[in-house]
C-alpha cells in the first residue's frame, strides 16, 4: 500500500527486480500445491522468485545429451561386465549388481543436486541387470555341462562318494597330467578252464559276480576302476582325486579283493601292484578317448600280476615308501619280463 501510495522512494528499487504477491496465511487465490512442499501450499510469488533465481543464476536443470548418456550407459555396462568376469560365484554377481546400482543411483543424485544435470539411471540399471542375469544363466549352464561331462567321464570308474567330491571340487585335468599313483591288476586264475567247461550264460553271470566284487573292493578304498580286461581288473589309486595315502589304500584293496573271492564257488585271484609317476587323462584317438593311466608303474603292475599265483599278492618295492609292514615277505630282486636289472618284490602271504 505504501509503494502504491508513493510513500517509498523509487530509487530504492532502481536496478532491482521486485515481486509482489500475497503470502499471508488464510488469504485465498495465490497459493498452489508444489512438489517442493507436498504437505502444504506455496505462495505463487515464492514460485516466481524461485524461477527468477534459477534463470539468473543459470541453475536450471539440464538433461544430459542423448549421445553422452548412451556412452555412459555403455561404459558403465562394460565396466560391470568386466567385474562379472572375475567372479564365478553367483552370489558375488548379485552383490556386484547391488553395489553397481547403489553407486549409479548415488552418482545420479549427486549430478542432480550438485550440478543440476539429470540423467535417467534406468537404462544402465536394466543393461547391468540383463548382464547379471546372463552371467548367472551362463554360469548355471556351464556348471550343468561340467557336471554332465564329469559324470560321463567318471561315473563308471569311481564310487558315488568319490564322484560327489569330483563334482564339488575343481574340474580335473582331462587332457592329461602327471600324478603319483598306485596301480593294481587283479586277474582270475583258472578262468579259461572254467569257461571251457560251462555254458556261456553261466560264464558271463559268474564273471559279472567276480568283477562286481573286485570293483566294490576298489571303490571301498577310494580307488578308480580303470578298466575290465576280460577276467581282470585294472585299478588306479590316487586319481582322479589326489590321495597322499594311495599306497596303503591300494594294498588294503588288494587284500579285500582276495578276501572277497576266498571261498567255495569263487575263482582265486592273482594280484600285482606298483607305484610311481604316470600320466592320467583322456588317452586314445579323436574318435574314442578313455580316461586312464599311462606309465611304467602300469606295465610293472601288469607284469607282477602275471607272476602272481592263485591267491597271491605281489607288490613292487615302490609300494612301500616307508618300508613294508611286517606281514609282507621280501622275495628279493626278481627278473621281470621286459625290464633290465629286475625288481625288488614283496609278497603278502
C-alpha positions as CSV (number, residue, x, y, z in Angstrom):
1,X,0.0,0.0,0.0
2,X,2.8,2.4,0.8
3,X,4.5,1.7,-2.5
4,X,1.3,2.3,-4.4
5,X,0.6,5.5,-2.4
6,X,4.1,6.9,-3.4
7,X,5.4,6.9,0.1
8,X,8.5,4.9,-0.8
9,X,11.4,6.4,-2.7
10,X,11.5,4.8,-6.1
11,X,15.3,4.9,-6.2
12,X,15.4,2.3,-3.6
13,X,14.2,-0.3,-6.2
14,X,16.2,1.1,-9.1
15,X,18.1,-1.8,-10.9
16,X,16.3,-4.4,-9.0
17,X,13.5,-6.9,-9.6
18,X,10.6,-6.6,-7.3
19,X,7.9,-9.3,-7.0
20,X,4.7,-8.5,-5.3
21,X,2.3,-11.2,-4.0
22,X,0.2,-12.4,-1.2
23,X,1.9,-14.5,1.4
24,X,-0.3,-14.1,4.5
25,X,-1.9,-17.4,5.7
26,X,-5.6,-17.6,5.0
27,X,-5.6,-15.4,2.0
28,X,-7.0,-17.3,-0.9
29,X,-6.3,-17.0,-4.6
30,X,-2.5,-17.1,-4.8
31,X,-1.4,-20.4,-3.2
32,X,-0.5,-23.6,-5.1
33,X,0.5,-27.1,-4.4
34,X,4.1,-27.8,-5.3
35,X,6.3,-30.9,-5.2
36,X,8.8,-29.0,-3.0
37,X,6.1,-28.8,-0.3
38,X,3.8,-31.8,-0.8
39,X,2.1,-31.3,2.5
40,X,1.2,-27.7,2.1
41,X,0.5,-24.8,-0.2
42,X,3.2,-22.5,-1.5
43,X,2.5,-18.8,-2.4
44,X,2.7,-18.0,-6.1
45,X,5.2,-15.2,-5.5
46,X,7.6,-17.7,-4.0
47,X,7.4,-19.9,-7.1
48,X,8.1,-16.8,-9.3
49,X,11.0,-15.9,-7.1
50,X,12.5,-19.4,-7.4
51,X,12.0,-19.4,-11.2
52,X,13.7,-16.0,-11.5
53,X,16.6,-17.0,-9.3
54,X,17.1,-20.2,-11.3
55,X,17.2,-18.3,-14.6
56,X,19.6,-15.6,-13.3
57,X,22.0,-18.0,-11.6
58,X,21.7,-20.5,-14.5
59,X,20.8,-23.2,-12.0
60,X,18.0,-24.7,-14.1
61,X,18.0,-28.4,-14.6
62,X,19.8,-29.6,-17.8
63,X,19.4,-33.0,-19.3
64,X,22.5,-35.0,-20.2
65,X,22.8,-35.1,-24.0
66,X,21.5,-38.3,-25.5
67,X,24.9,-39.2,-27.1
68,X,26.7,-38.7,-23.8
69,X,24.1,-40.6,-21.9
70,X,24.4,-43.6,-24.3
71,X,28.2,-43.5,-24.0
72,X,27.9,-43.5,-20.2
73,X,25.5,-46.4,-20.3
74,X,27.8,-48.4,-22.5
75,X,30.9,-47.5,-20.4
76,X,29.2,-48.4,-17.1
77,X,27.8,-51.7,-18.5
78,X,31.2,-52.7,-19.9
79,X,32.8,-52.0,-16.6
80,X,30.2,-54.1,-14.8
81,X,30.7,-56.9,-17.3
82,X,34.4,-56.9,-16.7
83,X,33.8,-57.1,-12.9
84,X,31.4,-60.1,-13.5
85,X,34.1,-62.0,-15.5
86,X,36.3,-62.0,-12.4
87,X,33.8,-64.0,-10.2
88,X,32.4,-67.5,-10.6
89,X,30.2,-67.3,-7.5
90,X,26.6,-66.4,-8.4
91,X,26.1,-64.6,-5.1
92,X,29.1,-62.4,-5.9
93,X,27.4,-61.4,-9.1
94,X,24.3,-60.4,-7.2
95,X,26.4,-58.4,-4.7
96,X,28.2,-56.7,-7.6
97,X,24.9,-55.7,-9.2
98,X,23.6,-54.3,-5.9
99,X,26.8,-52.3,-5.4
100,X,26.7,-51.1,-9.1
101,X,23.0,-50.0,-8.6
102,X,23.9,-48.1,-5.4
103,X,26.8,-46.3,-7.0
104,X,24.8,-45.4,-10.1
105,X,21.9,-44.0,-8.0
106,X,24.3,-42.1,-5.8
107,X,26.1,-40.7,-8.9
108,X,22.8,-39.7,-10.5
109,X,21.7,-37.9,-7.2
110,X,25.0,-36.0,-7.0
111,X,24.7,-34.8,-10.6
112,X,21.2,-33.6,-10.0
113,X,21.7,-31.9,-6.6
114,X,25.2,-30.5,-7.1
115,X,25.4,-29.8,-10.9
116,X,21.7,-29.7,-11.9
117,X,22.2,-32.4,-14.5
118,X,19.5,-35.0,-15.0
119,X,20.3,-38.4,-16.4
120,X,17.9,-41.3,-16.2
121,X,19.7,-44.2,-14.4
122,X,17.1,-46.7,-15.5
123,X,18.7,-47.8,-18.9
124,X,22.1,-48.5,-17.2
125,X,20.3,-50.5,-14.4
126,X,18.4,-52.5,-17.0
127,X,21.5,-53.2,-19.0
128,X,23.5,-54.2,-15.9
129,X,20.6,-56.4,-14.8
130,X,20.5,-58.2,-18.1
131,X,24.2,-58.7,-17.9
132,X,24.0,-60.1,-14.4
133,X,21.1,-62.4,-15.4
134,X,23.0,-63.6,-18.5
135,X,26.1,-64.2,-16.4
136,X,24.2,-66.2,-13.9
137,X,22.5,-68.2,-16.6
138,X,25.8,-68.8,-18.3
139,X,27.4,-70.0,-15.1
140,X,24.5,-72.3,-14.4
141,X,24.7,-73.8,-17.9
142,X,28.5,-74.2,-17.7
143,X,28.1,-75.9,-14.3
144,X,25.4,-78.2,-15.7
145,X,27.6,-79.1,-18.7
146,X,30.6,-79.6,-16.5
147,X,28.6,-81.9,-14.2
148,X,27.3,-83.9,-17.1
149,X,30.8,-84.2,-18.6
150,X,32.3,-85.3,-15.3
151,X,29.5,-87.8,-14.7
152,X,30.0,-89.3,-18.1
153,X,33.8,-89.5,-17.6
154,X,33.9,-90.9,-14.1
155,X,30.6,-92.4,-13.1
156,X,31.7,-95.9,-14.4
157,X,35.1,-95.8,-12.7
158,X,34.7,-94.4,-9.1
159,X,32.4,-94.8,-6.2
160,X,29.4,-92.4,-5.7
161,X,31.3,-90.8,-2.8
162,X,34.3,-90.0,-4.9
163,X,32.1,-88.8,-7.8
164,X,30.4,-86.3,-5.4
165,X,33.9,-85.0,-4.4
166,X,34.9,-84.6,-8.0
167,X,31.7,-82.7,-8.8
168,X,32.1,-80.4,-5.8
169,X,35.7,-79.6,-6.5
170,X,37.6,-78.1,-9.4
171,X,37.5,-79.9,-12.7
172,X,40.2,-82.5,-13.0
173,X,42.7,-82.1,-15.9
174,X,41.0,-84.3,-18.5
175,X,43.7,-83.6,-21.1
176,X,46.4,-85.5,-19.1
177,X,48.5,-84.6,-16.1
178,X,51.4,-86.2,-14.2
179,X,50.4,-87.8,-11.0
180,X,51.9,-90.3,-8.5
181,X,49.6,-93.2,-8.2
182,X,49.5,-96.9,-7.3
183,X,48.3,-99.3,-10.0
184,X,46.6,-102.6,-9.2
185,X,46.0,-105.5,-11.6
186,X,43.8,-108.4,-10.4
187,X,43.2,-111.5,-12.6
188,X,41.1,-114.5,-12.0
189,X,43.2,-117.7,-12.0
190,X,41.7,-120.7,-13.9
191,X,39.0,-118.7,-15.7
192,X,40.0,-120.1,-19.1
193,X,39.3,-123.7,-17.9
194,X,36.1,-122.6,-16.2
195,X,34.8,-121.0,-19.4
196,X,35.7,-124.1,-21.4
197,X,33.5,-126.3,-19.3
198,X,30.4,-124.2,-18.7
199,X,27.7,-122.6,-20.9
200,X,28.4,-119.0,-22.0
201,X,25.5,-117.6,-20.0
202,X,26.8,-119.2,-16.8
203,X,30.3,-117.9,-17.5
204,X,29.0,-114.4,-18.1
205,X,27.0,-114.4,-14.8
206,X,29.9,-115.7,-12.8
207,X,32.3,-113.3,-14.4
208,X,30.0,-110.4,-13.6
209,X,29.8,-111.6,-10.0
210,X,33.6,-111.8,-9.6
211,X,34.2,-108.5,-11.3
212,X,31.5,-106.8,-9.3
213,X,33.1,-107.9,-6.0
214,X,36.5,-106.7,-7.2
215,X,35.1,-103.3,-8.3
216,X,33.3,-102.8,-5.0
217,X,36.5,-103.5,-3.1
218,X,38.4,-100.9,-5.2
219,X,35.7,-98.3,-4.7
220,X,35.5,-99.0,-0.9
221,X,39.2,-98.0,-0.6
222,X,38.9,-94.8,-2.7
223,X,40.3,-96.3,-6.0
224,X,39.2,-95.9,-9.6
225,X,38.3,-99.0,-11.7
226,X,40.3,-98.0,-14.8
227,X,39.0,-100.9,-17.0
228,X,38.0,-104.5,-17.1
229,X,40.3,-106.6,-19.2
230,X,38.4,-109.8,-19.8
231,X,38.5,-111.6,-16.4
232,X,41.0,-109.0,-15.0
233,X,40.6,-105.6,-13.4
234,X,42.9,-102.6,-13.6
235,X,42.5,-100.1,-10.8
236,X,44.3,-96.8,-10.0
237,X,44.7,-95.2,-6.6
238,X,45.5,-91.5,-6.4
239,X,43.5,-90.4,-9.5
240,X,41.3,-88.6,-10.5
241,X,41.5,-87.1,-7.0
242,X,44.9,-86.8,-5.3
243,X,45.4,-89.2,-2.4
244,X,48.6,-89.0,-0.3
245,X,47.9,-92.5,1.1
246,X,47.3,-94.2,-2.3
247,X,49.9,-96.8,-1.5
248,X,48.1,-98.1,1.6
249,X,44.7,-97.8,0.1
250,X,45.8,-99.9,-2.9
251,X,47.3,-102.6,-0.6
252,X,44.2,-102.7,1.5
253,X,42.1,-103.0,-1.6
254,X,44.2,-106.0,-2.8
255,X,43.7,-107.8,0.5
256,X,39.9,-107.0,0.3
257,X,39.7,-108.4,-3.2
258,X,41.5,-111.6,-2.2
259,X,39.2,-112.0,0.9
260,X,36.0,-111.4,-1.1
261,X,37.0,-114.2,-3.6
262,X,38.2,-116.6,-0.9
263,X,35.5,-119.1,-0.6
264,X,33.8,-122.1,-2.2
265,X,32.4,-121.3,-5.6
266,X,34.8,-118.5,-6.3
267,X,37.9,-118.5,-8.5
268,X,41.1,-117.4,-6.8
269,X,42.8,-114.2,-7.9
270,X,46.4,-113.2,-8.5
271,X,47.2,-109.5,-7.9
272,X,50.1,-107.2,-8.8
273,X,50.8,-103.7,-7.6
274,X,53.3,-100.9,-8.4
275,X,53.6,-97.2,-7.5
276,X,55.1,-94.3,-9.3
277,X,54.6,-91.4,-11.7
278,X,52.1,-91.8,-14.5
279,X,50.1,-89.6,-16.8
280,X,46.4,-89.7,-16.1
281,X,43.8,-88.2,-18.5
282,X,42.0,-88.8,-21.8
283,X,44.1,-91.2,-23.8
284,X,43.2,-92.6,-27.2
285,X,42.2,-91.3,-30.6
286,X,40.0,-88.4,-31.6
287,X,37.2,-90.9,-32.3
288,X,37.5,-92.7,-28.9
289,X,39.0,-91.4,-25.7
290,X,39.3,-93.2,-22.4
291,X,40.3,-91.8,-19.0
292,X,43.2,-94.0,-18.0
293,X,46.7,-94.0,-16.6
294,X,49.8,-94.5,-18.7
295,X,53.4,-95.1,-17.5
296,X,55.9,-97.6,-16.2
297,X,54.0,-98.5,-13.0
298,X,51.1,-99.7,-15.1
299,X,53.3,-102.1,-17.1
300,X,55.1,-103.2,-13.9
301,X,51.9,-103.9,-12.0
302,X,50.7,-106.0,-15.0
303,X,53.9,-108.0,-15.1
304,X,53.7,-108.7,-11.4
305,X,50.1,-109.9,-11.7
306,X,51.3,-112.3,-14.4
307,X,53.9,-113.7,-11.9
308,X,51.4,-114.0,-9.0
309,X,50.0,-117.4,-8.3
310,X,46.4,-118.2,-7.2
311,X,45.5,-116.1,-4.1
312,X,48.9,-114.3,-4.2
313,X,49.6,-110.6,-3.9
314,X,52.9,-109.3,-5.3
315,X,53.9,-105.7,-4.8
316,X,56.9,-103.8,-6.1
317,X,59.2,-102.0,-3.6
318,X,57.8,-98.7,-4.8
319,X,54.5,-99.5,-3.0
320,X,56.3,-99.1,0.4
321,X,57.8,-95.6,0.6
322,X,58.3,-96.1,4.4
323,X,59.2,-99.8,4.3
324,X,56.9,-102.8,4.1
325,X,54.8,-103.9,7.1
326,X,56.0,-107.0,9.0
327,X,53.5,-109.3,7.3
328,X,54.9,-108.7,3.9
329,X,57.7,-111.1,2.8
330,X,60.6,-110.0,0.6
331,X,61.2,-112.2,-2.5
332,X,64.4,-110.2,-3.3
333,X,65.1,-108.8,-6.7
334,X,63.2,-110.8,-9.3
335,X,63.6,-110.7,-13.1
336,X,60.6,-109.1,-14.7
337,X,59.8,-109.6,-18.4
338,X,60.7,-106.5,-20.4
339,X,62.8,-104.9,-17.6
340,X,66.6,-104.9,-17.1
341,X,68.0,-105.4,-13.6
342,X,65.0,-106.9,-12.0
343,X,62.6,-105.5,-9.4
344,X,62.5,-106.0,-5.6
345,X,59.2,-107.7,-5.0
346,X,57.2,-108.3,-1.8
347,X,54.6,-111.0,-1.3
348,X,51.6,-111.0,1.1
349,X,51.1,-114.5,2.4
